[in-house]
Amino acid sequence: MTFDITKIARPNILTLEPYRCARDDFQEGILLDANENTYGPTLKNISSEESALGLNRYPDPHQIALKKQICAYRNSEAEKPGSLVKIPTDSNGKSQGLTAANLCLGVGSDEGIDILIRACVKPGVEKVMICPPTYGMYSICCVVNDVEIVKVPLELDTFQIQPEKILDQLRKDPDIKLIYITSPGNPTAQLIKQSLILQVLKGIEELSWNGLLLLDEAYIDFAPSGSSMSVLVNKHKNLAVMQTFSKAFGLAGIRLGITYSTPEVSILLNSMKYPYNISNITSSIALRATTEGSLNNMKHVVGTIIEQRAIVLEKILKINGVGRNVGGTDSNFILIELLNKDGKPDNKVAHEVYSRLATERHVVVRFRGSELGCTGCLRITIGTPAENEKLLEEFETVLTDVNK
Ligand SMILES: Cc1ncc(COP(=O)(O)O)c(C=O)c1O
């Protein structure tokens, strides 16, 4: 089928013109065009680094240099030997790698989640599919946008998607416009197999479904190298992929997320976003974070987190009262089952351990026992070696006491 943006986007969104600001035409000279304060920031004792950020000026709405650096990184990962996802070529053999035209940058990937609903799903009429257990923000954005949620759960033994059930639901319900899939999952820490995502994409192309499959890859850099499917958005036009600087890059505080999609979708998203959503501070730090030296450092830190994850998992699973590692090992957290005296996964035990760890021991983890397929589960982020040791020590003491 031919991809038809006019059937995917809401009609009002299609009428938007791509945003243009005065600086698109003139960037230099005496800039008296945007009602900025040309005297400069009024901060007392401004440092030379802060001065260099040009904080009295509006940021660049397009961020092309940053987008190019992000694309260079993702393309180069996909080109490495052994990469699980390869850059496709078109019918003339030309590479379909990512370019700046595929990207929309947002205030965290949370902005990407919301903007896609607003772009495609008619409030009060159309619907969004989610695959629980999954990240809670999809549902919050659906509620805010007055959009109904349809649930097609993950297969609960493997935490993989169920392509046939997803496609059946799409056949039954033509009002579904978006599907959110998290890979690696939260709270499952499980990478979704590429073959299953491709099965859904093939199915929706055959169905001529007019919607988007959103793959949220917030934790992708903790998964095996070359797992990101972002490089496939030019081939599979119904695919959009989201990533964030909040996890592997260690930059949750700068609030930067990326949505990769086909250029047709990307133009719409860039027309909808607030023009100056990416601050000068955010872009300057992200530009540094995507240079070769910083990327190598990110990989080094990711390697350390993965090593620590193995140590924590090995030790925690030996503690009396801990059941299975319910999730996968593709993220910077683990999902652990807590058992009661009868050896059964138990939410009461898990909640009490969670609560006492925080209040009595000042170690804060996340209770996830209410999520589908996660009875008795705590989600634990992998910290520094010292934090992990403290966690393991306090966790054992509290769990032993709760199960006494
Ligand atoms: C699966 C998933 N997607 C998106 C986000 C949000 O990321 P950001 O900080 O970029 O808004 C999170 C944050 O925890 C997440 O777990």
The ligand as an ORCA input file, in Angstrom:
! r2SCAN-3c Opt
* xyz 0 1
  C       9.737      3.663     28.500
  C       9.949      5.099     28.786
  N       9.670      5.997     27.852
  C       9.843      7.300     28.069
  C      10.296      7.772     29.283
  C      10.392      9.255     29.478
  O      11.624      9.716     29.178
  P      11.966     11.254     29.172
  O      12.766     11.509     30.392
  O      12.762     11.422     27.919
  O      10.682     12.038     29.124
  C      10.580      6.873     30.308
  C      11.034      7.361     31.605
  O      11.185      6.683     32.583
  C      10.402      5.506     30.058
  O      10.632      4.584     30.995
*
